Structure formats: structure tokens, C-alpha cells
Amino acid sequence: MQPIKFKPILKETIWGGCKIPRIKHISGLEDKHIGESWEISGLDDNESVVDGGAYDGKSLSQLIDTLKGNLVGEENYRRFGNRFPLLIKFIDARQDLSIQVHPDDETALRHGMVNGKNEMWYLLDSEPYASLRCGLKEELSADDIIKKVDDSTICDSIAQYDVKAGDCFYIPAGRVHSIGAGCLIAELQQTSDTTYRLYDYNRRDSNGNLRQLHVRQAAECIDYTVREDYRQTYKRERNVRVPLVECKYFKTSLYDIDRTLQLDYSNLYSFVILICVKGSGTFTNEEENSVPIRECETVLIPATTTTLEVKGNLQLLETYI
């Protein structure tokens, strides 16, 4: 079975930049603020569609329904059915995004949602001034949070980081966070679009209205634990798998490749997502099915794949369940 690409779902936002169309070689969007490219999505109203190959034009859920465990892995198919469990995005921030938080599975179920939202960020080539916020830097209560939102001092209580390409953050459900201006990010997350907006700098939408906040819902699900450092630490190495994040929702590693490399998936009973964050190359599986890959492209590797040859000079994020 061949590696599979999908058509990107581009999202215009009030805070979006102009990098995504340029990097992805999409013309005609020069005057649009494209904040996000959804690379692989199983959300009902934003579902990915296969781009090319034998399954061209099929939606992701149709593809899973056709291939079942051969695509996602038998255990994953038993757990998730035709709902793909991960959502992959690129995010380009021209302005700061809102201060926000996501519910965990328990809170989400209590409010009628399928699941919560745990996610991670990997920084691509960003602006020299790029920064982001992640995690509380002082002990607060829910009442303190609400008061700080009311008097616009909430940003003072959230850890802020100057960031560059290669920086990595894990954002479990409940951790307060915000992507800052100048960031270009690959985001990997549970399939969910539930966000509780805590603070938005009194910003107005295109109609002049203040954007909706969800202060009390956010305060309910915030993890109030304070940590010394919220960054993921790792040592970059060439041509080997370097683990970045491992949680019960996904496992993500980095490859920095400058020679032909064989990836062995013979003992992995899951789909694999490969995200090119720099450079370009080619993937070829054991059946001699090949697909080219370049910066800011994403490929789904079916669970039946046992080996994948990677040629090129490129950096990849690898994620699976």
C-alpha cells in the first residue's frame, strides 16, 4: 500500500501570516492571512481528502472505512473506528494568539465531547523576535485567574519563552498556553477543536466585536501545577530516531537525515505520520511505492508498511500511536 498525501485545509485567521502559502507553493493567496494548514484531519466539518494515488478524492473517514486496520492498525481501529485520532497542523502567527487552555478527556466527556485535547509544538524557522507562552509561573487559584483576566494582567503569570527552530513543547490538557507573533509551528494533537479562550488582549474580530472568551470553563480545567521549565529537552543527532514526546495519545520523534536511511516498522502495529519540517527527499516502501516529500508536507504511512527507505537531506517529525 502506498504512502498517502492529503490536500491541505487552509484557514484564514485574524492573526495569521503569509508564510504557509509560500512554503507550500500555493499561489493566489498573497493577500490572505493564512494562520493554519490542517494537514491531516478527521474532524467532521474539516475532513482531509486524499491527494493523488489510488484513493484520490476519498475522505479520510472513507479511507479508514475501506482499509480499516490495514491503514491505522488493528488496535487503533478497534479503539477509534473511522475517526482518525490525531490532527496535524502548521501554524503561522503574525500576531499573538489568544491565551487558551484545552480540557482533558474526563472534562470533555462531562461536557458531551468525544475526547479532550493534548498537543505538542515543534518550532520551524521562525522570526528572530518569536516567542510563546506555556504554563503558569506562579501559584494561582481559579478566582485569581478570573481576576487577572478582568484586569488584563494574566500574561504576567504565564511563563514566556523566546523560541527558535527546533524548540519543542508538550502541552497536556489543562496547561495554559499561547503561540506568539513570529512563530511558525508544527502542531500535533488529539482530534479535537475544543479551545477555551481565556484572554485575547481585548482584540476585536472582523466585524468589530470583542472575541468570545470562556473564562469560567477555562478556569475549571486549568492544571494549576507550577513547573520550573515547560520545554522539552533533547539532544539532536544525525540519522537516528530522537524521541521528543511520549504520552498515551502519541509518540513523536525527530529525524535529521543526510544519507539514505531505512526505517523499520515491522514491529509497529500503527499508522505513522511523517512531517517534513526542513529540506526534501523521497519515501519508498517495501513494495517499491515512492512519494516525494518537501518542507511543510505531511505523509500518512499505512500500518501494513514494514520498511521505509528515506532518501534526501531533510528533517522529519515521526508520530504514531
N, C-alpha and C positions, 0 to 999 in steps of 0.2 A: 504494500500500500504506500502511496506516495506521500511525502510531506505536503502539508496543506497551508495555503495562504488565504487570507480573508481581505475583503475590501475595508479600508479604514472608515470609521464613522467619525466625521469631523464635527466638533462642537464649537460654535461661536459663543463667546462669553464676553462680559464687560471688562474682564481683567486679562483677556487673552492677548498673546503676542502675534508675531508674524513668522516665527521660525519653522513651525511644523510643515506648512505647505512647501517651503523652500527645501527643507531637508528631505521631504518625501517626494520632491519633484512633481508637485501638483500645481498646475498653472491656473490663473483666473481668480485667485483668492488674495491678491496683493492688498486689497483694501479691507479685508476681513480680519477680525481679531479672533483667530482660531486658538482657543485655550486648551483643547483636548483632542486627541485622536484615540478613539476606542479601537484597539487592535483586535481583541477577541472578547466578545461579549455575548452572554446568553440571556440577558435581560429581555423580557417580553417585548417591550416597546423600543428596544435598541439592540436588535439581534444581528450578529455578524452574518455575512453572506460569503460563501466561498468564491475566491477569485481565481479562475482558471482550473485546468485539470479535469479529471473525470467527474468531479462533483460540482463543477462550476454552476453558480446560481442557487445552490441549496443553502438554506439557512442552517445555522449551527445545530439547532434542535432537530431539524430534518436529518442532518448528517449523523447525529448521535442515534436517532431512531433507526436509521438504516444500518449503521455499523456496530452500534451498541458497545459491548466490551472490547471489541477489536479496535475501537477508536480510543476510548477513555480508560480501559482496563475493567476487568470483570467486577472487582470490588467497588470501584468508583461508580460503575453503572448501577450496582445494587444500592449504593448509598444515595446517589443523586438523580438517577433516572435520566431523562432527556434534558435536565437542567445542568448546563456546564457550570462547574463550581468556582471558577476563577474568572476575574475580569482584569484585562491588561490594557493600560493606557500610557500614552505620552502626554505630558502636561507642560505647557509653555506659559509662564506667568509674566506678563508685562507690568502688572500691579500686584500688590499683596492680595492673596485670597483671604477669605473670612477666617476668623478663629473658630474652630469647629471640633466636634467630637462625634464618634460613632458608637452605637450600642453594641453590647456583647450579645451572644446567642440567646441567653436567658431573657434579657430585657427585650430583645427583638421579638421573641416568641410571645412574651407577655402582651406586646402591643400589636399582635396579629401579623408580624412579618415572618418570612421564612427563616432568616438567619441574621446574625449580626455582621459586623464588618471589621476584620483585621486586615492590615495592609502594610506595605513597605515601600520605601522610596530609594531609588538609586539615581544619583545626580549625573547627568550628562554634561557636555560642555556648556557651562552657564556663564552669565555676565560676571565681571570682576567684583561687582557690588552685591552679588546674590547672597541672600540669607533666608533662613526659615526659622520657625518656632516649633518646639516639640517638648512637651512635658512641663509640669509645674516645677517652679524653682523654690517655692516656699509652701509651708503647710497652710491649707485653706479649708474652710467648710463650704457647704453648699450656699449658705447665707452670704459668706464672704464673696463667693463667685458672683452671685446676683448683684451685690452692692458694687463690685468692681466693674461689672458691665454697665450698671446705671451711671457710674461717674467716669466711665471711659478710661479706667486705669488697669484693666485686665491684662493688657500686654506686658505691663511691668512685672507680672507674676509668672510669666511663661519663659522658659529658657530659650534663648536666641543663639543661633549658630551662623557664622559666616561659612559658606559652603563652596565647594569646587567639584569638578568632575571626579567621580569615584567615591564620593561620600555616600554613606548608606545609613538609613534609619528604619527601624521596625516600629510601627505604630499599632500596637494592640488596641482592641476596642477599649474605649474609656480614656485613652490618652489624648489630652488637648493638643492641637497642632494647627499649623498654618504654613502653607507654602508662600514664600516671599517673592517680591519682584526680582526678576532676573534669573529665576531658576528654570532649568529645563530638566525634566524628571521622567524617568520610567517608573510607573506605579503598578504594583501587583497587589491584588486584593481579592477577598471573597466576593462572590457575585451578590452585590447589593448596591443600591443607590441611595441608601438612607444616611443622611447627614443632618446633624443637629447644629445649626449655625448659632454660635454663642455670641459673636461680636463681629460687626462688619464696618467699623470705622465711620458709622453714620453715612454710609455710601448709599446713593440712590440708583435705581435701575434706569433703563432707557426711557421710561415713562415719567421719571421724576419722583418715584415713590421710594421711601426707605425700604430696603430689602428685609424680608421677614426673618425674625430671629426665633429661636426655640430655646430660650434661656432655661426655663424650668426643666424641660426634657433633657437638656444637656447636663444640667447640674445633677440630675438623678443618676446619670450613667457615667459620670466622670470618675476615673481612678485617681484618688487624691494622694496616692503614694508619691513621695518626692525622691528622685534619684540624682546621683552626682553627675551622671553623664548619660544621655539618651542615644548617643551614636553607637552604631555597630562598628566594632574594630576587627580588622582582618589584615593579613599580610599578602600583598599581591605577588603572585608567581606566574611564570610563563608556562603555558601548555599543560596545566593541571587544573583539576577542579578545586576552586577555593570557596568553601562554604561562607555564605553571608548571613542567611536567616534560616532557622529551622524551627517550625512551630507545627501544631497539629493541623493547620489549614494549608500549609505549603512548605516546601523546602526549596530554597533558592541559592544558587552558586554562581560564581563568576569564572569565565574562561578568558584568558588573554592569550590569543593564539597567533603564532608567527610561522608555523610549519604545519604540514598535514598531520591531522590528529584523528585517531579512531575513538569514538565514544561508544562504550559498551553498555547497552540497555537490556542485555539478555536476562538479567535477574530483576529487572524493574517492571512491575505489572501496572503501569500507569502511563497515560499520555505524558508527553514532555513539551513544554513551550520554550522555544529559543528566541531570544530577543537580541537583535544586533544593536549594540549601543555605540559602536565605533567600527569603521572600516567596512570591508566587504569580503565575500567569499562564496563558497558553494557547499551545499549539503548533498551527500549521496548515500542512500541506504543500501542494505544488503541485496536488494532486488535491482540495484542499478538505477533507481529512480532519483533524479537530481533536481535541485531547485536552487537558484541563485539567491543570495541574501545581501543586503546592504544596510547602512546605518538607518536606524529608525524603522526597520521592518521586523515583522514577527512571523514565526512559522510554528505550526502545530505538528508535532511528530506523533503519529498514531502509536498506541500501546503495543501493537504487534511488531514494531521495529526492534530489532536485536542489536544492530550496529549502525553507526552513522559516521561516515567519513566527512571531516570538515577540512576544506582547503581554503587558504586565504590568509590575510592579515587583518584580524578582527577581534573585537571584544564582544562576548556573549553573556547574557544572563540566561541561566537554565533554571526552570522551575517545574515542579511536579508535585503530586500528592502521594 
